[in-house]
Amino acid sequence: PAEIIEKVRRPPPLCRPAVSADQAPLECIQLMKQCWSEQQELRPSIDQIFDQFKGINKGRKTNIIDSMLRMLEQYSSNLEDLIRERTEELEIEKQKTDRLLTQMLPPSVAQALKMGTPVEPEYFEEVTLYFSDIVGFTTISAMSEPIEVVDLLNDLYTLFDAIIGSHDVYKVETIGDAYMVASGLPKRNGNRHAGEIANMSLDILSSVGTFKMRHMPEVPVRIRIGLHSG
């Protein structure tokens, strides 16, 4: 086998078996010669080989060649399914990455970074900023388990995120119990930024009035809000 492999690897001359007509059906010999053709477009695909063998067998029970072709066909099908599955998983992960980027950065900045283009700094004539934190957060944290603090912040900021979606604002970031929102950037909105932030603040205050902590539902949650416009 090593000698044969070496001959196949290093032509010329081309290493091809000699099969006489009494050793195999003529159709099989012709098909074999097609498979080793030096011209790629003349070589049949696995499906074409399988179809030709079915015709050669004329409906007889499967033989070892037929079984081998079926195994190759199944392997090819499984490989296609695996590639399709991996491609779908890759697309899902890409979507997750895109969502994460747009949550951390303005969409225009995230798109520029993905394309590898430099991000030029912009100057905004007028914007309004919103800051809020939880009143007594240090005391609440001292009375809670770490996971309970995480649940509190996650529940509260999930509520805030749902509210700001109906206003022309952009969430800049959250640090601990601090929540920062801006209006007028990265999309300019004329002189509407102050009103957008003010209305959003009132909606957030209203929602916090009915908010309950999972682990201490009897303790009211209050937030401190500060605005700056200019």
N, CA and C of each residue as an Amber inpcrd file, in Angstrom:
protein
   690
   0.8180000  -1.2320000   0.0000000   0.0000000   0.0000000   0.0000000
   0.8460000   1.2740000   0.0000000   1.9570000   1.2930000   0.7470000
   2.8030000   2.4810000   0.7920000   3.3630000   2.8110000  -0.5800000
   3.7460000   1.7640000  -1.3220000   4.2940000   1.9700000  -2.6660000
   3.2340000   2.5520000  -3.6020000   2.0040000   2.0230000  -3.4890000
   0.9070000   2.5180000  -4.3340000   0.6070000   3.9820000  -4.0120000
   0.5510000   4.2930000  -2.7180000   0.2500000   5.6720000  -2.3020000
   1.3160000   6.6250000  -2.8320000   2.5490000   6.2130000  -2.7710000
   3.6460000   7.0610000  -3.2470000   3.5230000   7.3010000  -4.7520000
   3.1290000   6.2640000  -5.5000000   2.9470000   6.4260000  -6.9460000
   1.7920000   7.3790000  -7.2590000   0.7400000   7.2710000  -6.4580000
  -0.4100000   8.1630000  -6.6620000  -0.0290000   9.6010000  -6.3370000
   0.7860000   9.7720000  -5.3060000   1.1720000  11.1130000  -4.8700000
   2.1140000  11.7890000  -5.8460000   2.9630000  11.0110000  -6.5020000
   4.0280000  11.6110000  -7.2980000   3.9860000  11.1010000  -8.7470000
   2.9810000  11.5380000  -9.5180000   3.0280000  11.2210000 -10.9430000
   4.0290000  12.1720000 -11.6330000   4.3630000  11.9920000 -12.9140000
   3.9540000  10.8660000 -13.7670000   4.8030000   9.6460000 -13.4990000
   4.4440000   8.4920000 -14.0630000   3.1780000   8.2840000 -14.7930000
   2.0090000   8.1770000 -13.8260000   0.7960000   8.3840000 -14.3560000
  -0.3970000   8.2530000 -13.5250000  -0.5690000   6.8040000 -13.0910000
  -0.8240000   6.6070000 -11.8320000  -0.9760000   5.2570000 -11.2810000
  -2.4450000   4.8840000 -11.3100000  -2.8110000   3.9880000 -12.2080000
  -4.2020000   3.5530000 -12.3330000  -4.2460000   2.0290000 -12.4090000
  -5.2270000   1.3810000 -11.7620000  -5.3190000  -0.0860000 -11.8170000
  -5.8000000  -0.5590000 -13.1860000  -5.3480000  -1.7310000 -13.5600000
  -5.8200000  -2.3620000 -14.7950000  -6.8410000  -3.4280000 -14.4340000
  -8.0800000  -3.2340000 -14.8920000  -9.1690000  -4.1610000 -14.5900000
  -9.7220000  -4.6770000 -15.9070000  -9.6530000  -5.9680000 -16.0870000
 -10.1440000  -6.5650000 -17.3320000 -11.6570000  -6.7300000 -17.2760000
 -12.2560000  -6.9230000 -18.4460000 -13.7200000  -6.9920000 -18.5420000
 -14.2940000  -8.1890000 -17.8080000 -13.4620000  -9.2500000 -17.6060000
 -13.9880000 -10.4260000 -16.9210000 -13.8970000 -10.3080000 -15.3990000
 -13.3120000  -9.2070000 -14.9150000 -13.1680000  -9.0400000 -13.4610000
 -14.2790000  -8.1730000 -12.8450000 -14.9750000  -7.4360000 -13.6720000
 -16.0380000  -6.5600000 -13.1690000 -16.9700000  -6.2050000 -14.3050000
 -18.2070000  -5.8420000 -14.0130000 -19.1180000  -5.4050000 -15.0670000
 -18.5440000  -4.2060000 -15.8120000 -18.8210000  -4.1200000 -17.1030000
 -18.2870000  -3.0410000 -17.9330000 -18.7220000  -1.6720000 -17.4150000
 -19.9730000  -1.5820000 -16.9220000 -20.4620000  -0.2920000 -16.4010000
 -19.6360000   0.1660000 -15.1970000 -19.2540000  -0.8200000 -14.3470000
 -18.4490000  -0.4740000 -13.1620000 -17.0650000   0.0260000 -13.5780000
 -16.4810000  -0.6340000 -14.5910000 -15.1450000  -0.2220000 -15.0470000
 -15.2160000   1.1840000 -15.6350000 -16.2560000   1.4530000 -16.4300000
 -16.3960000   2.7960000 -17.0170000 -16.5960000   3.8520000 -15.9270000
 -17.4210000   3.5140000 -14.9280000 -17.6520000   4.4550000 -13.8300000
 -16.3580000   4.7100000 -13.0530000 -15.5850000   3.6530000 -12.8430000
 -14.3180000   3.7960000 -12.1270000 -13.3790000   4.7390000 -12.8840000
 -13.3290000   4.5910000 -14.2140000 -12.4580000   5.4430000 -15.0230000
 -12.9180000   6.9020000 -14.9850000 -14.2380000   7.0990000 -14.9210000
 -14.7500000   8.4710000 -14.7910000 -14.3010000   9.0950000 -13.4660000
 -14.2810000   8.2790000 -12.4130000 -13.9440000   8.7970000 -11.0790000
 -12.4820000   9.2430000 -10.9810000 -11.6070000   8.6250000 -11.7650000
 -10.1950000   9.0210000 -11.6520000  -9.7790000  10.0010000 -12.7560000
 -10.7660000  10.5520000 -13.4670000 -10.4580000  11.5030000 -14.5260000
  -9.6700000  12.6910000 -13.9770000  -8.7100000  13.1540000 -14.7630000
  -7.9090000  14.3140000 -14.3650000  -8.6990000  15.6110000 -14.4830000
  -9.7930000  15.5600000 -15.2340000 -10.6390000  16.7470000 -15.3850000
 -11.7590000  16.6810000 -14.3430000 -11.7520000  17.6300000 -13.4590000
 -12.6700000  17.5930000 -12.3150000 -14.1330000  17.5490000 -12.7440000
 -14.4740000  18.3020000 -13.7900000 -15.8770000  18.3820000 -14.1880000
 -16.3940000  17.0590000 -14.7470000 -15.4770000  16.1470000 -15.1310000
 -15.8940000  14.8480000 -15.6540000 -16.0890000  13.8150000 -14.5660000
 -15.6110000  14.1160000 -13.3460000 -15.7460000  13.1520000 -12.2600000
 -17.1410000  13.2490000 -11.6580000 -17.8650000  12.1300000 -11.5280000
 -19.2250000  12.1760000 -10.9770000 -19.2000000  12.4410000  -9.4780000
 -20.3180000  13.0100000  -8.9870000 -20.4670000  13.2310000  -7.5540000
 -20.8860000  11.9380000  -6.8670000 -20.8630000  11.9550000  -5.5370000
 -21.2830000  10.7760000  -4.7750000 -22.7180000  10.3830000  -5.1220000
 -23.6000000  11.3740000  -5.2480000 -24.9960000  11.0750000  -5.5830000
 -25.1060000  10.4260000  -6.9620000 -24.3370000  10.9480000  -7.9330000
 -24.3740000  10.3790000  -9.2780000 -23.8310000   8.9470000  -9.2890000
 -22.7500000   8.7080000  -8.5260000 -22.1870000   7.3560000  -8.4320000
 -23.2220000   6.4030000  -7.8440000 -23.8880000   6.8590000  -6.7930000
 -24.8910000   6.0220000  -6.1290000 -26.0240000   5.6700000  -7.0860000
 -26.4790000   6.6770000  -7.8550000 -27.5620000   6.4450000  -8.8110000
 -27.1290000   5.4550000  -9.8960000 -25.8860000   5.5980000 -10.3700000
 -25.4020000   4.6870000 -11.4140000 -25.2900000   3.2620000 -10.8870000
 -24.8500000   3.1000000  -9.6580000 -24.7240000   1.7680000  -9.0830000
 -26.0950000   1.1240000  -8.8870000 -27.0890000   1.9490000  -8.5430000
 -28.4290000   1.3870000  -8.4150000 -28.9050000   0.8380000  -9.7540000
 -28.5540000   1.5530000 -10.8320000 -28.9130000   1.0670000 -12.1620000
 -28.1420000  -0.1830000 -12.5310000 -26.8630000  -0.2520000 -12.1490000
 -26.0290000  -1.4250000 -12.4440000 -26.5550000  -2.6490000 -11.7050000
 -26.9690000  -2.4460000 -10.4220000 -27.4730000  -3.5680000  -9.6220000
 -28.8300000  -4.0650000 -10.0890000 -29.5600000  -3.1730000 -10.8120000
 -30.8770000  -3.5350000 -11.3490000 -31.8090000  -4.0860000 -10.2680000
 -31.8040000  -3.4090000  -9.1220000 -32.7430000  -3.7600000  -8.0670000
 -32.3440000  -4.9300000  -7.2090000 -31.1550000  -5.5000000  -7.4580000
 -30.7400000  -6.6380000  -6.6240000 -30.4070000  -6.1540000  -5.2200000
 -30.2640000  -7.0880000  -4.2940000 -29.9220000  -6.7580000  -2.9190000
 -28.5980000  -6.0240000  -2.8760000 -28.4320000  -5.2100000  -1.8530000
 -27.2230000  -4.4000000  -1.7530000 -25.9980000  -5.2790000  -1.5620000
 -24.9180000  -4.8830000  -2.2020000 -23.6510000  -5.5720000  -2.0120000
 -22.7150000  -4.6680000  -1.2300000 -21.4730000  -5.0520000  -1.1310000
 -20.5340000  -4.2810000  -0.3050000 -20.3060000  -2.8800000  -0.8640000
 -20.2920000  -2.7570000  -2.2130000 -20.1020000  -1.4380000  -2.8310000
 -21.2920000  -0.5470000  -2.5330000 -22.4930000  -1.1250000  -2.6740000
 -23.7080000  -0.3580000  -2.4080000 -23.7450000   0.0950000  -0.9580000
 -23.3690000  -0.7920000  -0.0440000 -23.3390000  -0.4420000   1.3800000
 -22.3460000   0.6830000   1.6400000 -21.1950000   0.5870000   0.9700000
 -20.1830000   1.6340000   1.1440000 -20.6960000   2.9800000   0.6470000
 -21.3720000   2.9570000  -0.5060000 -21.9050000   4.2110000  -1.0470000
 -22.9840000   4.7910000  -0.1450000 -23.7990000   3.9070000   0.4250000
 -24.8100000   4.3990000   1.3550000 -24.1690000   5.0470000   2.5840000
 -23.0940000   4.4310000   3.0530000 -22.3790000   5.0080000   4.2050000
 -21.7890000   6.3650000   3.8400000 -21.2230000   6.4560000   2.6250000
 -20.6660000   7.7360000   2.1870000 -21.7590000   8.7930000   2.0470000
 -22.9030000   8.3700000   1.5120000 -24.0140000   9.2950000   1.3590000
 -24.5040000   9.7850000   2.7300000 -24.6120000   8.8590000   3.6790000
 -25.0560000   9.2280000   5.0200000 -24.0540000  10.1580000   5.6790000
 -22.7530000   9.8580000   5.4980000 -21.7100000  10.7090000   6.0750000
 -21.7820000  12.1110000   5.4800000 -21.9800000  12.1790000   4.1510000
 -22.0830000  13.4800000   3.4910000 -23.2890000  14.2540000   4.0130000
 -24.4230000  13.5550000   4.1790000 -25.6270000  14.2070000   4.6920000
 -25.4250000  14.6890000   6.1230000 -24.8080000  13.8200000   6.9590000
 -24.5500000  14.2110000   8.3460000 -23.6050000  15.3930000   8.4160000
 -22.6240000  15.4090000   7.5130000 -21.6620000  16.5130000   7.5000000
 -22.3520000  17.8200000   7.1300000 -23.2700000  17.7530000   6.1550000
 -24.0160000  18.9570000   5.7710000 -24.8680000  19.4510000   6.9330000
 -25.5110000  18.5050000   7.6370000 -26.3270000  18.9000000   8.8020000
 -25.4570000  19.5360000   9.8830000 -24.2630000  18.9610000  10.0950000
 -23.3620000  19.4950000  11.1140000 -22.8910000  20.8960000  10.7490000
 -22.5620000  21.1000000   9.4660000 -22.1280000  22.4240000   9.0110000
 -23.2580000  23.4260000   9.1650000 -24.4820000  22.9960000   8.7960000
 -25.6330000  23.8910000   8.9310000 -25.8750000  24.2540000  10.3990000
 -25.7410000  23.2480000  11.2740000 -25.9500000  23.4850000  12.7080000
 -24.9040000  24.4390000  13.2670000 -23.6330000  24.2180000  12.8800000
 -22.5550000  25.0860000  13.3630000 -22.7130000  26.5010000  12.8190000
 -23.1720000  26.6100000  11.5730000 -23.3880000  27.9320000  10.9870000
 -24.4760000  28.6830000  11.7320000 -25.5570000  27.9740000  12.0850000
 -26.6420000  28.6000000  12.8430000 -26.1530000  29.0340000  14.2220000
 -25.3400000  28.1830000  14.8690000 -24.7940000  28.5410000  16.1840000
 -23.9030000  29.7650000  16.0720000 -23.1010000  29.8250000  14.9970000
 -22.2210000  30.9770000  14.7890000 -23.0300000  32.2460000  14.5920000
 -24.1300000  32.1480000  13.8380000 -24.9780000  33.3120000  13.5920000
 -25.6270000  33.7840000  14.8900000 -26.0560000  32.8240000  15.7370000
 -26.6640000  33.1950000  17.0200000 -25.6510000  33.9190000  17.9010000
 -24.4060000  33.3860000  17.9600000 -23.3590000  34.0260000  18.7570000
 -23.0290000  35.4130000  18.2160000 -23.0460000  35.5490000  16.8950000
 -22.7800000  36.8570000  16.2770000 -23.8580000  37.8620000  16.6640000
 -25.1120000  37.4030000  16.6710000 -26.2080000  38.2850000  17.0700000
 -26.0660000  38.6950000  18.5300000 -25.6410000  37.7410000  19.3910000
 -25.4270000  38.0710000  20.8010000 -24.3340000  39.1250000  20.9430000
 -23.2450000  38.9540000  20.1810000 -22.1460000  39.9170000  20.2270000
 -22.6070000  41.2860000  19.7610000 -23.4030000  41.3040000  18.6840000
 -23.9070000  42.5870000  18.1790000 -24.7980000  43.2670000  19.2100000
 -25.6700000  42.4780000  19.8650000 -26.5460000  43.0660000  20.8920000
 -25.7330000  43.6200000  22.0540000 -24.7020000  42.8700000  22.4590000
 -23.8580000  43.3230000  23.5600000 -23.1400000  44.6170000  23.1990000
 -22.6340000  44.6880000  21.9720000 -21.9400000  45.8970000  21.5250000
 -22.8720000  47.1030000  21.5380000 -24.1040000  46.9150000  21.0250000
 -25.0340000  48.0430000  20.9700000 -25.5320000  48.4320000  22.3600000
 -25.4590000  47.4970000  23.3280000 -25.8160000  47.8490000  24.7010000
 -24.7080000  48.6580000  25.3670000 -23.4620000  48.3990000  24.9700000
 -22.3160000  49.0750000  25.5820000 -21.9520000  50.3720000  24.8720000
 -22.2340000  50.4450000  23.5650000 -21.8150000  51.5820000  22.7530000
 -22.9720000  52.0510000  21.8840000 -22.9520000  53.3040000  21.4550000
 -23.9580000  53.7600000  20.4910000 -23.8760000  52.9200000  19.2200000
 -25.0210000  52.6520000  18.5640000 -25.0110000  51.8060000  17.3690000
 -24.0300000  52.2650000  16.2940000 -23.9330000  53.5880000  16.0860000
 -23.0260000  54.0960000  15.0510000 -21.5720000  53.7880000  15.3940000
 -21.2230000  53.8990000  16.6820000 -19.8600000  53.6020000  17.1170000
 -19.5830000  52.1100000  17.0180000 -20.5400000  51.2910000  17.4530000
 -20.3690000  49.8400000  17.3850000 -20.1820000  49.3800000  15.9440000
 -20.9740000  49.9600000  15.0140000 -20.8630000  49.5700000  13.6120000
 -19.5010000  49.9510000  13.0480000 -19.0060000  51.1380000  13.4240000
 -17.6930000  51.5790000  12.9440000 -16.5890000  50.6710000  13.4650000
 -16.6820000  50.2690000  14.7250000 -15.6640000  49.3800000  15.3050000
 -15.6800000  48.0180000  14.6200000 -16.8850000  47.4920000  14.3080000
 -16.9680000  46.1890000  13.6390000 -16.3600000  46.2510000  12.2460000
 -16.4950000  47.4000000  11.5780000 -15.9540000  47.5490000  10.2270000
 -14.4780000  47.9290000  10.2310000 -13.9470000  48.2090000  11.4380000
 -12.5370000  48.5540000  11.5370000 -12.2080000  49.9790000  11.1560000
 -13.2150000  50.8450000  11.0740000 -12.9770000  52.2510000  10.7150000
 -12.7850000  53.0790000  11.9860000 -11.9730000  54.1210000  11.9370000
 -11.7520000  54.9480000  13.1270000 -13.0260000  55.6970000  13.5240000
 -13.2080000  55.8910000  14.8290000 -14.3780000  56.5930000  15.3550000
 -13.9650000  58.0250000  15.6950000 -14.5220000  58.9620000  14.9460000
 -14.2010000  60.3700000  15.1680000 -15.0330000  60.9280000  16.3210000
 -14.4260000  61.6720000  17.2380000 -15.1960000  62.2920000  18.3360000
 -16.1640000  63.3440000  17.7930000 -17.3310000  63.4430000  18.4310000
 -18.3430000  64.4140000  18.0040000 -18.5960000  65.4280000  19.1130000
 -19.0140000  66.6260000  18.7000000 -19.3840000  67.6710000  19.6530000
 -20.8920000  67.8950000  19.5460000 -21.5670000  67.8690000  20.7040000
 -23.0110000  68.0710000  20.7340000 -23.3040000  69.3970000  21.4240000
 -24.0550000  70.2370000  20.7320000 -24.3370000  71.5840000  21.2280000
 -25.1250000  71.5670000  22.5340000 -26.1330000  70.7100000  22.6090000
 -26.9600000  70.6920000  23.8200000 -27.5250000  69.2980000  24.0590000
 -27.4380000  68.8740000  25.3090000 -27.9660000  67.5770000  25.7270000
 -28.5050000  67.7020000  27.1430000 -29.2400000  66.6850000  27.5700000
 -29.6900000  66.6030000  28.9590000 -29.2660000  65.2510000  29.5170000
 -28.7050000  65.2590000  30.7210000 -28.2300000  64.0440000  31.3700000
 -29.1010000  63.7160000  32.5740000 -29.2450000  62.4320000  32.8060000
 -30.0170000  61.9200000  33.9450000 -29.1100000  61.0000000  34.7500000
 -29.0830000  61.2160000  36.0610000 -28.3820000  60.3040000  36.9720000
 -29.3540000  59.9070000  38.0770000 -29.2780000  58.6510000  38.4990000
 -30.0660000  58.2430000  39.6630000 -29.2980000  57.1870000  40.4330000
 -29.5740000  57.1040000  41.7210000 -29.0390000  56.0230000  42.5410000
 -30.0940000  55.6320000  43.5680000 -29.8490000  54.5300000  44.2510000
 -30.8080000  54.0140000  45.2210000 -30.5050000  54.6020000  46.5940000
 -31.5100000  55.1870000  47.2110000 -31.3440000  55.7530000  48.5480000
 -31.1080000  54.6230000  49.5510000 -30.0330000  54.7460000  50.3510000
 -29.7360000  53.7370000  51.3670000 -29.2200000  52.4320000  50.7950000
 -28.6080000  52.5000000  49.6070000 -28.1420000  51.2710000  48.9530000
 -27.0800000  50.5580000  49.7940000 -26.2150000  51.3130000  50.4700000
 -25.1750000  50.6960000  51.3030000 -25.7940000  49.8790000  52.4300000
 -26.8470000  50.4360000  53.0620000 -27.5290000  49.7180000  54.1490000
 -28.2300000  48.4710000  53.6240000 -28.8990000  48.6180000  52.4650000
 -29.5980000  47.4620000  51.8730000 -28.5990000  46.3590000  51.5340000
 -27.4520000  46.7430000  50.9900000 -26.4300000  45.7530000  50.6230000
 -25.8980000  45.0180000  51.8480000 -25.7370000  45.7720000  52.9570000
 -25.2150000  45.1540000  54.1770000 -26.1890000  44.1270000  54.7490000
 -27.4760000  44.2880000  54.4650000 -28.4940000  43.3870000  55.0000000
 -28.8440000  42.2670000  54.0170000 -28.1420000  42.2020000  52.8810000
 -28.5140000  41.2510000  51.8230000 -27.3400000  40.3630000  51.4450000
 -27.6700000  39.2070000  50.9060000 -26.6630000  38.3350000  50.3150000
 -26.2370000  38.9150000  48.9670000 -25.0200000  38.5990000  48.4950000
 -24.5710000  39.1370000  47.1980000 -25.5410000  38.8590000  46.0550000
 -26.0680000  37.6320000  45.9850000 -26.9820000  37.2980000  44.8910000
 -28.2770000  38.0860000  45.0060000 -28.6830000  38.4280000  46.2370000
 -29.8920000  39.2240000  46.4240000 -29.6860000  40.6500000  45.9340000
 -28.4740000  41.1800000  46.1120000 -28.1550000  42.5180000  45.5920000
 -28.1750000  42.4950000  44.0680000 -27.6120000  41.4310000  43.4910000
 -27.6210000  41.2960000  42.0320000 -29.0490000  41.2260000  41.5080000
 -29.9050000  40.4420000  42.1730000 -31.3020000  40.3320000  41.7540000
 -32.0120000  41.6770000  41.8530000 -31.7280000  42.4230000  42.9190000
 -32.3440000  43.7380000  43.0890000 -31.9840000  44.6650000  41.9320000
 -30.6900000  44.7780000  41.6460000 -30.2500000  45.6740000  40.5750000
 -30.7730000  45.2060000  39.2230000 -30.7600000  43.8860000  39.0000000
 -31.2440000  43.3620000  37.7140000 -32.7300000  43.6600000  37.5310000
 -33.5370000  43.4190000  38.5680000 -34.9790000  43.6710000  38.4720000
 -35.2640000  45.1590000  38.2720000 -34.5530000  46.0100000  39.0270000
 -34.8100000  47.4450000  38.9510000 -34.4010000  48.0000000  37.5850000
 -33.2230000  47.6040000  37.1030000 -32.7410000  48.1610000  35.8420000
 -33.4520000  47.5480000  34.6350000 -33.9750000  46.3410000  34.7830000
 -34.8250000  45.7850000  33.7280000 -36.0990000  46.6160000  33.6060000
 -36.6240000  47.0410000  34.7650000 -37.7960000  47.9260000  34.7760000
 -37.4700000  49.2600000  34.1140000 -36.3220000  49.8530000  34.4820000
 -35.9090000  51.1320000  33.8960000 -35.7140000  51.0100000  32.3800000
 -35.0540000  49.9140000  31.9530000 -34.7880000  49.7280000  30.5200000
 -36.0800000  49.6760000  29.7190000 -37.1150000  49.0560000  30.2970000
 -38.3970000  48.9780000  29.5950000 -39.0410000  50.3550000  29.4740000
 -38.8300000  51.1940000  30.4900000 -39.4270000  52.5370000  30.4820000
 -38.7400000  53.4440000  29.4760000 -37.4080000  53.4440000  29.4540000
 -36.6920000  54.3870000  28.5860000 -36.8870000  54.0360000  27.1050000
 -37.3580000  52.7990000  26.8130000 -37.5810000  52.4250000  25.4200000
 -38.6540000  53.2610000  24.7490000 -39.5540000  53.8760000  25.5260000
 -40.6240000  54.6940000  24.9520000 -40.2770000  56.1770000  24.9330000
 -39.0250000  56.5080000  25.1920000 -38.5740000  57.9050000  25.1580000
 -37.3520000  58.0270000  24.2520000 -37.1360000  59.2300000  23.7420000
 -35.9990000  59.4800000  22.8480000 -34.7540000  59.7400000  23.6910000
 -34.2290000  58.6710000  24.2880000 -33.0760000  58.7860000  25.1810000
 -32.1000000  57.6430000  24.8820000 -30.9090000  57.7480000  25.4540000
 -29.8900000  56.7130000  25.2760000 -29.2740000  56.3860000  26.6310000
 -29.3350000  55.1050000  27.0310000 -28.7200000  54.6980000  28.2950000
 -27.2090000  54.6440000  28.1150000 -26.4990000  55.4410000  28.8930000
 -25.0420000  55.5000000  28.7670000 -24.4150000  54.3230000  29.4960000
 -24.7520000  54.1550000  30.7780000 -24.1460000  53.0470000  31.5200000
 -24.8290000  52.8970000  32.8870000 -24.5150000  51.7720000  33.5430000
 -24.8920000  51.5600000  34.9380000 -23.6350000  51.1720000  35.6950000
 -23.4230000  51.8150000  36.8180000 -22.2810000  51.4910000  37.6720000
 -22.8170000  51.2860000  39.0840000 -22.7960000  50.0290000  39.5440000
 -23.3710000  49.7620000  40.8600000 -24.8420000  50.1140000  40.8540000
 -25.2400000  50.9960000  41.7730000 -26.6410000  51.4070000  41.8180000
 -26.8830000  52.6910000  41.0390000 -25.8810000  53.1980000  40.3300000
 -26.0350000  54.4220000  39.5440000 -26.5130000  54.0900000  38.1360000
 -27.4560000  54.8930000  37.6460000 -28.0560000  54.6850000  36.3250000
 -27.9410000  56.0010000  35.5760000 -27.3080000  55.9870000  34.4080000
 -27.0520000  57.2200000  33.6530000 -27.6990000  57.1470000  32.2820000
 -28.4670000  58.1930000  31.9440000 -29.1710000  58.2720000  30.6600000
 -28.9310000  59.6670000  30.0710000 -28.8890000  59.7370000  28.7370000
 -28.7220000  61.0250000  28.0560000 -29.7600000  61.1490000  26.9560000
 -30.1210000  62.3650000  26.6290000 -30.9840000  62.6460000  25.4850000
 -30.3460000  63.7810000  24.6840000 -30.4680000  63.6850000  23.3670000
 -29.7890000  64.6360000  22.4940000 -28.5050000  64.0610000  21.9280000
 -28.1610000  62.8660000  22.3480000 -27.0180000  62.1500000  21.7940000
 -27.2670000  60.6480000  21.9190000 -26.6920000  59.8090000  21.0690000
 -25.8990000  60.1440000  19.8780000 -26.7520000  60.6590000  18.7270000
 -28.1130000  60.6560000  18.9220000 -29.0080000  61.1830000  17.8990000
 -29.5320000  62.5400000  18.3750000 -29.2010000  63.5650000  17.6410000
 -29.6470000  64.9140000  18.0220000 -31.1570000  65.0340000  17.8420000
 -31.8060000  65.7270000  18.7920000 -33.2680000  65.8720000  18.7290000
 -33.7040000  67.3130000  19.0010000 -32.8830000  68.2820000  18.5440000
 -33.2430000  69.6930000  18.6870000 -33.3020000  70.1090000  20.1410000
 -34.4190000  70.7290000  20.5410000 -34.5580000  71.1780000  21.9340000
 -35.5190000  70.2890000  22.7200000 -35.7180000  69.0560000  22.2640000
 -36.6400000  68.1680000  22.9470000 -35.9670000  67.3510000  24.0430000
 -34.6390000  67.4400000  24.1650000 -33.9130000  66.5540000  25.0830000
 -34.3300000  66.7390000  26.5390000 -34.5470000  67.9920000  26.9560000
 -34.9190000  68.2360000  28.3550000 -36.2850000  67.6230000  28.6740000
 -37.2460000  67.8200000  27.7620000 -38.5740000  67.2710000  27.9760000
 -38.5720000  65.7480000  27.9790000 -37.7730000  65.1310000  27.1100000
 -37.7030000  63.6720000  27.0510000 -37.1720000  63.1060000  28.3750000
 -36.0930000  63.7130000  28.8750000 -35.5110000  63.2290000  30.1370000
 -36.4620000  63.4740000  31.3020000 -37.1280000  64.6450000  31.3140000
 -38.0540000  64.9560000  32.4120000 -39.2260000  63.9710000  32.4390000
 -39.8150000  63.7080000  31.2700000 -40.9280000  62.7620000  31.2090000
 -40.4850000  61.3490000  31.5960000 -39.2880000  60.9730000  31.1340000
 -38.7520000  59.6640000  31.5040000 -38.5610000  59.5660000  33.0160000
 -38.0650000  60.6370000  33.6320000 -37.8290000  60.6350000  35.0790000
 -39.1300000  60.4600000  35.8500000 -40.1820000  61.1220000  35.3900000
 -41.4770000  60.9920000  36.0560000 -42.0170000  59.5620000  35.9310000
 -41.8290000  58.9710000  34.7550000 -42.2810000  57.5890000  34.5580000
 -41.4980000  56.6330000  35.4680000 -40.1860000  56.8570000  35.5840000
 -39.3660000  56.0020000  36.4470000 -39.7880000  56.1550000  37.9020000
 -40.0240000  57.3890000  38.3500000 -40.4680000  57.6190000  39.7250000
 -41.7890000  56.9050000  40.0010000 -42.6990000  56.9830000  39.0330000
 -44.0070000  56.3450000  39.2020000 -43.8630000  54.8210000  39.3180000
 -42.9850000  54.2360000  38.5060000 -42.8250000  52.7780000  38.5360000
 -42.1360000  52.3060000  39.8090000 -41.1960000  53.1050000  40.3290000
 -40.4810000  52.7160000  41.5500000 -41.4420000  52.6750000  42.7410000
 -42.5230000  53.4540000  42.6730000 -43.4850000  53.4810000  43.7750000
 -44.1150000  52.1310000  44.0430000 -44.2030000  51.2830000  43.0290000
 -44.8210000  49.9580000  43.2110000 -43.7900000  48.8250000  43.1360000
 -42.5050000  49.1790000  43.0470000 -41.4480000  48.1630000  42.9320000
 -41.1880000  47.5120000  44.2880000 -41.0160000  46.1850000  44.3010000
 -40.7350000  45.4470000  45.5290000 -39.4680000  44.6080000  45.3510000
 -38.6130000  44.6050000  46.3760000 -37.4610000  43.7150000  46.3680000
 -37.9170000  42.2980000  46.6580000 -37.3070000  41.3300000  45.9960000
 -37.7150000  39.9300000  46.1900000 -37.4910000  39.4780000  47.6270000
 -36.3330000  39.8160000  48.1870000 -35.9740000  39.2780000  49.4930000
 -36.4310000  40.1590000  50.6510000 -36.7860000  41.4210000  50.3680000
 -37.3020000  42.3140000  51.4160000 -38.4730000  43.1170000  50.8580000
 -39.5900000  42.4580000  50.5600000 -40.7100000  43.1760000  49.9230000
 -41.3290000  44.2520000  50.8070000 -41.0930000  44.1700000  52.1220000
 -41.6910000  45.1640000  53.0150000 -40.8940000  46.4630000  53.0580000
 -39.6580000  46.4490000  52.5520000 -38.8100000  47.6480000  52.5640000
 -39.0380000  48.4300000  51.2670000 -39.4870000  49.6800000  51.3570000
 -39.7170000  50.4640000  50.1340000 -38.3900000  50.8440000  49.4690000
 -38.4020000  50.8780000  48.1640000 -37.2220000  51.2950000  47.3960000
 -37.4430000  52.7240000  46.9290000 -36.4880000  53.5710000  47.2780000
 -36.5430000  54.9740000  46.8460000 -35.3010000  55.2820000  46.0320000
 -35.4610000  56.1430000  45.0240000 -34.3060000  56.5340000  44.2230000
 -34.1360000  58.0370000  44.2550000 -32.9000000  58.4510000  44.1090000
 -32.5210000  59.8780000  44.0710000 -32.1810000  60.2130000  42.6320000
 -32.8370000  61.2190000  42.0530000 -32.6460000  61.5840000  40.6470000
 -32.0530000  62.9710000  40.5270000 -31.0880000  63.1080000  39.6280000
 -30.5050000  64.4090000  39.3200000 -30.4650000  64.6210000  37.8110000
 -30.7930000  65.8300000  37.3650000 -30.7840000  66.1550000  35.9410000
 -29.8480000  67.3200000  35.6730000 -29.2190000  67.3080000  34.5230000
 -28.4150000  68.4640000  34.0920000 -28.6590000  68.6900000  32.6180000
 -29.0200000  69.9100000  32.2720000 -29.3350000  70.2330000  30.8790000
 -28.5100000  71.4240000  30.4430000 -27.9300000  71.3340000  29.2620000
 -27.1280000  72.4560000  28.7720000 -26.3780000  72.0820000  27.5150000
